[in-house]
């Protein structure tokens, strides 16, 4: 069997990597793609996997066709309607977030709460009608050619996606392409809050794999997904945490931190930005409440605060001390003491090293938090968890989210909730006096994380289910209304009515792209059509793999950048120093919906770093077509009104940018004909040796072609093809 797993973020991989290894070990072919990734992360991921049969490939991050904006807006609307459902009426923070995204897309200035208040007045039966109409429209959207090609290239027997339900449309388009190709698509739930916090499921999978019966119920009540197509396996992401064992004693853990091992320790685990934008003031008040306790055990306890891995809890410049435990070599930490309290510290250990969290929980008597996954890890260790109902100022994403209540004792969970600090301190005092009861903690952890047995790892169960179900036939009708058709105007046509006129950009592939009709593009156009060199366009289509990185040097108005971004889903770094051409480039990126995948850089690449001048070939200031005069240092001088304009410019070597700015490693380089290619190459010798670089396309005059070849040959580049053009040649180099 051929399995293809596409995840949104690299952290999603950790949940399923062991199941993938098991499948590969059984002789199956396993391919993995991370949409929000780069070369460095992919390289690290490939090294970490280190298992025969598992390949890491690139995957398109978003759709790029003419339906991109329509699909995004349609899904934004459905995400908003999701939080108008009766079951979600109390999800205030989540609803506000969904509507704020829609407000930003539609660019209207009304306050989010004003728009939400008006829409909440719509009767629930009418919101269901709206959602049904939008669901039919979703089914009528054509598939994106990039995702079609991606699936055709890898030809899986089954497509696995995680988390699928997420703000943003990319994985919905992947499932749509799978359905078109007749490939079964399975959704793997990553987190306990995915079904309630990430909007609507825009394209139903053939099967949904969840942790527990509560999530099976959520799939039906919140998304209308059929219960018979939901499989409960448990939470594979916690298998590694279940397997951990203490590496040190309480004395060995506490004393190096400057804490008293004879005193009880409370661990405070911070929450994500969704829950609280700024948690430090709340924590400070919590510590003050503990120090006022009538119980000496609470009053004198050690306090460890663990920041959320995605949020900087402490202000910039806070002093942090590096720390390692002698009893646990390799476990590193950073310590801060911001509370003016000798028994309270902030302790940070790497997120990718779960032993740090495990030891912190193990050597604590209880864990406190607002609303965070770390509460589940505390339950795995067997520690009681306490929370305080914070007001909207401190944590507007706590009790207003559905998943918060799943863990509380009121809903059958194990987290003790208090209405305020006084009740919370009393709960802690009682727990320390009587001791915790491990039975309800263990019972909940089994039902929520390991319903097939608390001692059974989930990864083998998941691998068995995937193996048995991979040959299943895709469901005929994934969602109601799949046969509906909807007439929707293309996004580009809708945009152009309110902005400057556009010209089609033609090349060997259809449909055409569009660029703004500016002085530059009108001069470049022939009969209303902006042509491009077919050799370069064919090189882009043939050489650039899906989602690869292109450096377009001398990008001009973006004619080739657009082809790479739209037709290949490429990440493009577009270098254009001409100020007017750079402005046109940015406008064209917006017109074609490429602003997320293209970085327009207004720098002149050269053989040295410093200041110099740009000379415009056509004498029109700021336009495309400029030559860097890097042999002359810039200085202040007044040339007079009748002299050609020379634009002062910052020159930079490509190697300098790579070293200092951490640019993504290129897979391909394109150098425009007006660029002094030899000087650019002279400043890029280290970049040209990168193993990631696959091909170079250089347009040069006849006089410079030989010099370019002489620059590249010593670096191992061989001229593969040379095509004559009216201005010179287009040469393609490979190793």
Residue, then its C-alpha position, 0 to 999 in steps of 0.5 A: x500500500x502507498x500512504x501519503x500523509x499531509x500535515x499542516x505543521x511539523x508539530x503534527x508529525x510527532x503525533x503520527x510518526x510512530x504509526x508511519x514507522x510501523x507501516x513502513x516496517x510492514x513493507x508499505x510505502x509511506x510519504x510525508x508532506x508538511x505544508x507549513x515547512x521549509x528546506x531546513x525543517x524538511x532536512x531535520x525532519x528527514x533526519x529525525x524520521x530515519x526510517x526506510x520507506x518513509x519519504x519527505x516531499x514538498x506539498x503545495x501550501x495553498x491553492x493558486x488558481x483563479x478560484x483562490x479568493x472565491x474559495x477563501x471567502x466562501x470558507x470564511x463565511x462558513x467558519x463564521x456560520x459555524x459559530x452561529x450554531x446553537x451548540x456554539x453560541x457560548x464560544x464568544x472568543x472563537x466566534x470573534x476570531x472567525x468574524x475578525x478574519x472575515x472582516x479583514x478579508x472584506x476590508x470593512x471597518x465595523x467593529x467585530x462585536x458590532x457585526x457579530x451582534x447583528x448576525x447573532x440575531x439571525x434565527x438558527x433555522x436561517x443560519x442552517x439555510x445559509x450554511x446549506x447553501x454555502x455547502x452546495x457552493x463548496x461542492x461546486x468549486x473546481x479542484x486546484x490543478x496544483x493539488x491534482x498534480x501533487x496527488x497524481x505525482x505520488x499516486x497514494x492508495x490512501x490520503x491521510x490529512x491532519x488536522x483538516x479542520x483548520x482556518x485556511x483552505x489548503x487541506x480542503x482542496x487536497x481532499x477535493x482533489x483526492x475525491x476527484x481522483x478516486x483516492x480515499x481520504x482519511x482525517x486524523x485528529x491531532x488535538x483535543x480542541x480541533x473539532x470545536x476551535x478551528x471552524x467548519x469541515x469544508x470537505x468531508x473525508x471518507x473517514x475520521x479518526x478521533x481520540x475518544x467517544x466525546x470527539x465522535x459525538x462532537x463530529x456529529x453535533x458540531x459538523x453533522x459528520x456521520x458517526x458510522x464513519x468515525x473510528x475511535x483509536x485514542x491519542x497517538x501524540x501522547x505515546x512517547x509521554x506515556x513511556x517516559x520514566x523519571x530520570x532523577x529524584x526530587x532532591x536532584x531535580x529541586x536543589x539545582x533550581x534553588x528550590x527546597x525539595x522538602x517543600x511541596x511544589x506547584x507547577x503552573x502551565x501557561x496557555x496559548x494566545x487563544x486563551x490569554x494574550x498576556x498571562x503574567x499579571x494573572x500568574x503574579x496575582x495567583x502567587x500572591x494569593x498562595x502566599x496569603x494562605x492560612x496553610x503553611x504547606x501552600x504558603x511555603x510551597x515551591x512554584x514553577x511556572x512553565x511558559x507556553x512554547x508559542x508565547x514569550x511570557x516574560x518581557x524582552x531583556x529578562x535575565x535568563x540563566x542556562x541550566x542543566x541537571x547533573x542527574x539528567x545529562x542533555x536535559x537543558x533549561x533556562x531559568x528566570x526569577x521575575x516574581x521577587x519571590x525566592x521560591x518562585x521561578x520560571x522554568x523553560x525546557x525545549x518543547x521538542x524534549x518532553x522529558x523537561x515537562x515530564x520531570x516538572x510534573x513528576x516532582x510537583x504535587x499538583x498542576x495549575x493552568x487556565x486551559x492547556x494541553x499540558x493538563x492532559x500530560x499532568x493527568x498521564x503522570x497522575x497529578x491532580x489539576x486545578x484551574x481558576x475561572x478567569x475573567x475576560x480581561x485575563x483569559x477571554x479564551x478559557x471558559x468560553x471554549x467548549x473543550x475547556x469544560x471537557x476536562x472539568x470535574x463538573x463534566x466528568x473530568x479530573x480538573x478542579x475548577x474554582x470561581x476565584x483565588x479564595x476557592x482555589x487556595x482552599x481546594x489546594x489546601x484540602x488536596x495537600x491535607x488529604x492527598x490526591x485520589x488517583x482513581x478518577x484521574x486514571x479513569x478519565x485519562x483512559x477514556x479520553x486518551x487511551x480508550x482501548x486500554x491505558x497500557x496500550x500504545x495508540x500508534x500500533x492500533x492506528x497503524x492496524x486500522x489504516x492498514x485494514x482500511x486503506x483499500x476501502x472504496x471512497x464514499x460516493x457522496x462526501x457531503x450533501x449537495x455534491x451535484x450542485x452547480x454554482x455560478x461564481x465570478x472569477x476573483x481576478x475579474x471581480x478585483x479588476x473592476x475596482x482597480x486599475x485595468x489589467x492586461x493578460x499575461x500570456x505564455x505556453x500555459x492556460x489560463x492566462x494570468x493578469x498584470x496591471x496596465x501600467x506605463x511599463x507593462x503597456x510598453x511591454x505588451x503587444x496588442x494588449x497581451x504581455x508576452x514572455x520568453x517561451x524558453x524561460x516559461x517552459x523552464x519554470x514549468x519543467x524544472x520547478x517542482x511543486x512548492x520549491x524555492x525560486x530566486x528571481x533576480x531582476x524580477x521586473x513587474x513579476x512576469x516570471x515570478x507569477x508563473x512560478x507562484x501560480x503554476x508551480x506553487x513556488x516560494x519566490x524571492x523576487x529581487x527588483x531594485x527599481x522603485x517603480x518596477x518594485x511597486x508594480x511587482x507588489x501590485x501584481x502579486x496582490x492582483x494574482x493572490x500571490x502575496x503569501x508565497x512571494x517575497x518582493x525584495x527591493x535590493x540590487x544584487x551585485x559582487x560587493x556590499x555597499x552603495x552604488x547607482x542604477x542606470x535605467x536602460x530606457x531612461x525611465x526612472x524606476x522602471x524595469x531594466x536597470x544596470x548596477x554600476x557597482x564599479x563606482x562608489x556612490x557619492x552625493x552629486x547633482x547631475x542636472x535636469x537633462x542628465x539620465x537618472x541614476x538611482x542611488x542603490x544599496x548593493x548586497x552580495x547574495x551570499x551576504x543575504x543568505x548568511x545574515x538574513x536566513x533566507x530559504x535555500x533556493x532550488x532554482x535561480x533565474x537571472x533576467x537579461x538586463x541584470x549584470x549576471x557575472x557580478x551577481x554570480x561573483x557575489x553568490x559563490x557560496x550560494x551556488x554551491x548549496x546542495x539544494x540548488x538544482x538549476x540556473x536559468x540565465x538570460x544574457x547578451x551574446x557578449x556576456x554569455x561566455x563570461x557567465x559560462x566561465x563563472x559557473x563552470x568552476x563551481x560545477x555547473x554545466x550548460x545544458x541548453x542554450x537558446x538564441x533570443x533577439x537580445x542574446x541567449x537563454x542558457x540553462x545550467x545543471x550540475 
